Amino acid sequence: MKRLIARLFAVWQRLPEFLRYACIGGVCAVLDLLTLVLFTEVVFGGREGYGYLAVSVAAGFVVGIVSNYLLSLLLVFNRAEQLERGKTVSAFLLYALVGVIGFFLTELLMHFGVRLTGQEGYWYVAVSCVVKVLVLIWNYLGRKILVYRRH
């Protein structure tokens, strides 16, 4: 079992960095999306209104950014020099800043997307998926340049 895990990790490490980031981003996006749906449908009982949706998006964001930071350190930006830069307080603040900008982009794009598609049914889930792809690109580039760049 240990050898299998080591082999899988070796294959994982050979993948291009952006692909690894996108995979981790996908896992975190699913966690974010599940939190969004949980808050929208369970916590707020499916009530309509952008205020409820905004809180649900915020809850998903918190789950997504924490899981993304931890998994990215472990599985994406894990070269020695990246780990050294990524584990500092200033690096986490930059990481979070990129995430906060991504969050506001998400809120803005969700607002316009939901206005465009309407709030009836589960259109907000489809809008969220499109928004996540756009914000994924921003997050990768922002974090790569600001947090994990070579000096």
KAMO-V626235 format. One record per residue. RES is the residue in one letter. SS is DSSP state (H for helix, E for strand, - for the rest). PSI is psi in whole degrees, 0 to 359 (999 if undefined). Layout:
res:RES ss:SS psi:PSI
res:RES ss:SS psi:PSI
This chain:
res:M ss:- psi:319
res:K ss:H psi:318
res:R ss:H psi:321
res:L ss:H psi:315
res:I ss:H psi:317
res:A ss:H psi:320
res:R ss:H psi:313
res:L ss:H psi:318
res:F ss:H psi:321
res:A ss:H psi:318
res:V ss:H psi:316
res:W ss:H psi:315
res:Q ss:H psi:336
res:R ss:H psi:346
res:L ss:- psi:148
res:P ss:- psi:146
res:E ss:H psi:316
res:F ss:H psi:322
res:L ss:H psi:318
res:R ss:H psi:317
res:Y ss:H psi:318
res:A ss:H psi:321
res:C ss:H psi:312
res:I ss:H psi:319
res:G ss:H psi:323
res:G ss:H psi:316
res:V ss:H psi:314
res:C ss:H psi:326
res:A ss:H psi:323
res:V ss:H psi:316
res:L ss:H psi:318
res:D ss:H psi:312
res:L ss:H psi:318
res:L ss:H psi:320
res:T ss:H psi:318
res:L ss:H psi:310
res:V ss:H psi:318
res:L ss:H psi:312
res:F ss:H psi:316
res:T ss:H psi:312
res:E ss:H psi:325
res:V ss:H psi:303
res:V ss:H psi:315
res:F ss:- psi:6
res:G ss:- psi:29
res:G ss:- psi:13
res:R ss:- psi:142
res:E ss:- psi:158
res:G ss:- psi:137
res:Y ss:H psi:333
res:G ss:H psi:315
res:Y ss:H psi:317
res:L ss:H psi:321
res:A ss:H psi:318
res:V ss:H psi:319
res:S ss:H psi:319
res:V ss:H psi:319
res:A ss:H psi:317
res:A ss:H psi:317
res:G ss:H psi:321
res:F ss:H psi:314
res:V ss:H psi:313
res:V ss:H psi:316
res:G ss:H psi:316
res:I ss:H psi:321
res:V ss:H psi:313
res:S ss:H psi:323
res:N ss:H psi:316
res:Y ss:H psi:310
res:L ss:H psi:313
res:L ss:H psi:326
res:S ss:H psi:320
res:L ss:H psi:320
res:L ss:H psi:321
res:L ss:H psi:350
res:V ss:- psi:293
res:F ss:- psi:64
res:N ss:- psi:15
res:R ss:- psi:154
res:A ss:H psi:312
res:E ss:H psi:327
res:Q ss:H psi:317
res:L ss:H psi:319
res:E ss:H psi:314
res:R ss:H psi:323
res:G ss:H psi:341
res:K ss:- psi:6
res:T ss:- psi:160
res:V ss:H psi:317
res:S ss:H psi:324
res:A ss:H psi:317
res:F ss:H psi:321
res:L ss:H psi:318
res:L ss:H psi:317
res:Y ss:H psi:314
res:A ss:H psi:322
res:L ss:H psi:315
res:V ss:H psi:318
res:G ss:H psi:320
res:V ss:H psi:318
res:I ss:H psi:318
res:G ss:H psi:322
res:F ss:H psi:312
res:F ss:H psi:323
res:L ss:H psi:318
res:T ss:H psi:312
res:E ss:H psi:314
res:L ss:H psi:311
res:L ss:H psi:324
res:M ss:H psi:317
res:H ss:H psi:309
res:F ss:H psi:322
res:G ss:H psi:318
res:V ss:H psi:324
res:R ss:H psi:323
res:L ss:H psi:316
res:T ss:H psi:340
res:G ss:- psi:162
res:Q ss:- psi:1
res:E ss:- psi:140
res:G ss:- psi:209
res:Y ss:- psi:30
res:W ss:H psi:330
res:Y ss:H psi:331
res:V ss:H psi:316
res:A ss:H psi:316
res:V ss:H psi:316
res:S ss:H psi:320
res:C ss:H psi:317
res:V ss:H psi:316
res:V ss:H psi:320
res:K ss:H psi:323
res:V ss:H psi:315
res:L ss:H psi:317
res:V ss:H psi:331
res:L ss:H psi:315
res:I ss:H psi:314
res:W ss:H psi:312
res:N ss:H psi:316
res:Y ss:H psi:308
res:L ss:H psi:316
res:G ss:H psi:315
res:R ss:H psi:321
res:K ss:H psi:315
res:I ss:H psi:314
res:L ss:H psi:327
res:V ss:- psi:313
res:Y ss:- psi:14
res:R ss:- psi:156
res:R ss:- psi:141
res:H ss:- psi:999
